[in-house]
Amino acid sequence: MSAAKRQWKYRPRLPIEYLPYRSLPVSLIAQQMYCEKQVDLWLDNPTSSRVSVPGGIEEVETAKVHEERGRADERVELGEDFHLTVERSAAGIEPAELQRRLRRDETLILLEYSLQGNYKGLPLIGCADALRCKGRRVSRIIDYKVTNTPRLFPSHQAQLRLYGYLLEQAGYDITDLTLVCVFIPSSQQEWIARLSPANTERFLNRVWSAADKIITRKPIDKFSAYGQVLVKRGIKVTLGVFPYKEEKVIEELDFAVSYWLGKRAPIPTKQAGKCARCLYNAIDRCTDALVPFSGTNCE
Ligand code: SF4
């Protein structure tokens, strides 16, 4: 048995007991798909709000590490800005009013919609960026990613599928559910920050209709499809569209839960590019790093 496995075997508590939240956020499960070892290292000191940033390292120190060793990882910050912009554009609705409108079978677009559920007794929570429904029948869930790599990675897909799973547990009909990931280039930081609520709504409407066109053009019953939408002169975003598959989400949940319940050791990524830009590697906290830290984005 390797030293790492022996250390794991004699760990005093289950990973779920280290979690600083009452429920397991689905974004953390998605992060497991990126690198489960990174989640495990974050759990040792989960003071940072971002799993990719080791606890105990001040933001300024993190920036310094990047500055000294390579390019800055700006994706998450930009993503947070964008989510705040979208949130500002949404009108609030009381839960009782929402239930009334769902019962009347209205077509609604819900932004920043909180979800709860469980799997094998483990409570789960999530917050879908946007979803469209007619009554309790949900046809689309959209998730926004600010990134310069517009590709559907397993972590993106898992997160959207988990929202679908939680919606079904909450009593929604997801028979016709299609999942959409919107990739926004990070160079649009200023544009995003300046969006007024009206322009945010216009932007979201363009994304919805572009997603509809992709789905009409090519039935998304088995595979994923990509398309681009021009949201403003010179500004294009990419859409990745794929179907909801229940068997896949159960497989992902089984995988994730077996780690949280301590049935196996955390699995490090097999992609050297991730290790090359991982901050745990930068501060020599990961014994499974495949290459030295360089700060270069290889994903
Ligand atoms: S160095 Fe590599 S294996 Fe270790 S936590 Fe980072 S990404 Fe995962």
Boltz pocket constraint, residues with backbone or C-beta under 6 A from the ligand:
constraints:
  - pocket:
      binder: B
      contacts: [[A, 35], [A, 36], [A, 37], [A, 38], [A, 41], [A, 268], [A, 269], [A, 271], [A, 274], [A, 275], [A, 276], [A, 278], [A, 279], [A, 280], [A, 281], [A, 286], [A, 287], [A, 288], [A, 289], [A, 290]]
      max_distance: 6.0
